[in-house]
């Protein structure tokens, strides 16, 4: 909800909170220091009140940042406050652009990995936008005669407009989406947090009971009421604008257009900056052409998840594992990928069986995007079945056809659902997908018994160019007769790095090699993309996007 309404920066420990704490302590020390003449201390004669206030504000901000965990936005704010305080202490003239650049340089110096986090870019970009539209610009005619509150309101509106507009290209580049209701949500949330929630929370943390209870209780009431408003805003279908991650040239062009639009008054034809956004706005999701099929085997760790795409349809085979109560392959891997591609609808999901390394991300996915139907071998009382908009059981013999691509279920049989002797693995939905005579076989976690049944009952139907290794290459599957029946050119092993099951088993992995089958592992190759057309093109993510620490 906070992401969809664009107010996550207020919920986290942001620069706004740290600046407020620093200003509070700075103002308190300044007021007390100036009035020390009423005592025998006469402190201003030893140290000017401005310097004492600057030192107090810097120390208060330091303590608060350490308590808050020293995130990148917190580091940025602390370093900027520190530079300003030191400049005041030594009597140096301070340029805000120098302060921002020095803070940026110090953050990178102390934490080089910060540049890999979205918070680094968003934090510094937001401050840079505010400085660009405010510092050094003359006020509009008549501003001096306006009431103070009207001038403050105009300044706050300009700042919100500039930040909202200025961060759109960067937000789309990082997340593939931008909140359209963010200006309205922030117009309500920023004053509420700045003037009520944060001060009340800080007071409630130091006051004795019952004063602390009243302060914290009222702050909680305000946030709860705000959440109701935000929930209403986030519920609109157009609350978030979703597009594919843009190419570098699209982002650069949109950035130039944004700078042009936010230029000072008098800059010629500022509206022309909107035209530089056109490639970003009109960026359409990539999809296979007619006569093509794309298969993406995700790097979800010890689990299984593959996206199958035709010209007009998208189908997900398994949804990855559960990592923790809050995270799974769906919300950590699959959904970010779909958003980056601009995909907001799945025509179908197939959950091979109930093991959490295959079904762990299903509920997260169904909560976030529209799913046409769900096929599975799950019990009918399973939460995924209940949450599915339309559910059907996997039964051998089912088939469908999309844009020249044939989908055929080979396993399990209808009779297997009436027997209680089989484990969930034994009922894994086994799917064969074929285009132009090229096929991929997806057997889930079937084991030796089921492989033998398929060899005896299906025979030549098992032949495929690509095989997803059954049960991640365990010692209970990938039998020699099965591999000889499939005769794949390439095998995919979806396994987690140093997984506790030690998949794939060494003897099984070597069995594939002895048969001359090419082998790719997701723990080494990352995500593996297959492009089916007149031939099969294989793309390994870690080879295409190599990092320096890979050693190659």
C-alpha positions, 0 to 999 in steps of 0.5 A: 500500500505504501509503495502504491501510494508513494509514501514509503519514504515517510514510513522509513527513517528518512532525512526528514525525520533526522533533520527534524531531530537535529533542528529540535536539539539545535534550537533548544541549545541555541535558546538556552545558550543565549540565555545563559547570561541569566546564570553565572556561566556566561557561555556565549563569551566562551563559544558563540550560540550559533556554533553551540547549536550547530554542534548540538544538532550534529551530535543529535543527528549522529545519535539518531542515525546510529539508532536508526541503523545508518541506511543510505538516506540517513547517512546522506542527511547526516553527512550534509548536516555535518558539512553545514555544521563544520562550515558554520563552525569554521566560518566558511561559505557553504554552497548547497551543491558542494554539500550534496556532492561531498555527502555523496562522495563520503557515502560512496567512500564509506560504503561503496556497495551503496550504489547498488541500492535503489535508496542511494539513487532515489535519496540523492536524486530527490535532494538534487531535484529540490535544490535544482528547482529552489536554490538561486531562483528568484521569487515570483512577483508579489511573493513578498507581500503574500501571507507567510502561510500562503508562501509556505504552501506555494513552496511546499506545492512546488517542491512536491510537484518537482520531486514527483515529476523529477523522480519518475524516470528514475523510479521507472528505471529502478522499479518499472512503475510509478505511483500516479496518486503519489502527489495527493497521498504525499500532500496529506501524509507529509504534513501529518508526519512532519507536524504531528506523528513524528513529534508525538512519537519522539515525545512519547518515547521520552515522557513518563506514563500516562503522558507517553501513552497519550502521545503514542496513542494519538500518533497511532490513531493518526497513522491508522486513519491515514492508512484508511485513506491510503488504502482507498487511494491504492485500490484504484486500478490506475493508482500505479503506472506500470511499464517495462524497464526502459533502455538506457537511451529512453531513460537518458532522453526522459531525464533530459526532458525532465530537466528541461520541464523543471527549468526556471521560468523564462526558459523557452518552451518548457513544455517540449520536455514532455515530448522527450518522455514519449519513448518512455511512456510508449515503451511496450512489453517485449513478447515473442513474435509469431512462430516463437516461444520463450521459456525463462527458468528463474533463479529462485534457489532450491525450487522450481519456476519457469515462465512460458511465453507465446505471442499473446499468452504467458504461462507460469510453471511452478512459483518457486520456494518459500524463504520466510513467512514474509518472502518467497520466490513469488514476491522476491524473484518472479513478480519483480521480473514480471514488473520489469517486463511490464507484464501484469497478467498471467493466462495460467499458472500450473502448480505441480504439487504441494511442496513449498519449493514449488508452490511457495510463491503462488499466493504472493503472485495471485495477490499482485497480478491477474491470473486467468486460471490455476492448474494443479495436483493440490488437494481441493482444500489447499489455500492456493486452490481456494484463492484461485479465480478458476481451478482445474486438476492436472490430468493426463490427456489435457491439452491446449494450443496457443499461437502454434504452441502445443501444451500436453499434460502427460501425468498424473492420471485421474485414478491417482487422485483416488489413491492415498499411497502416493506422495505429492511428488508422485502426482507432479504435473508433467507438461510437454510444450512443443513448437515447430517440432522443438519441445521442452519436457517439464516433469516436476518432481516425479521419481523413478516409479513415475518415470517408468510408468511414463516410459511404458505408457507414453514412449515416443511422446516423451521425446524432447529437445530440452528436459527440466531435470526431474526432482532437481536431479535427485538420486531418486529420479533421472533414471537411464531408461527415462533419459533414453526415452526423452533423448534431450539435447539440453538439461536444466537443473533448477537448484539452490547454491550449496542446497542441503539436499546436495542436488543435483546428485553427482552420479545423476549429473554425470549420467546426463554427461555420459549420454552427451546431454548439455547441462545447465545449473541455475546456481551457476548460470543464474536465470536461463532463457530459451528462445524457441524458433527455427532453433533453440537459443540459450541465454545464461543471465550470469554470462550476459551480465557478468560481475567482476567477482565471478572471476571471468 
